[in-house]
Amino acid sequence: AGFFRVQHGEAEWEDLLAALTSLSPLERIGLVGNQWALARAGREPLDKLLDLVASLGNDDDPDVLAAVERVLTRLL
């Protein structure tokens, strides 16, 4: 048993950002959590996480926005 993080390649990452509206709220929440964990571990640069947060700024799902808020409050 284990818990795995996905480290997307650059092309995959750009495709994900472009297709955020086609992802379910749960998938968007998972993406935020995954990028936050990778950034904290030093496996991904913080700017990738911030690009994702900026892309989700107009999201209308309260759970997605709460996931973004949790990340942003930890950055303060």
Secondary structure, DSSP 8 states (H G I E B T S, - for coil): ---------HHHHHHHHHTGGGS-HHHHHHHHHHHHHHHHTTSS-HHHHHHHHHHTTT---HHHHHHHHHHHHHH-
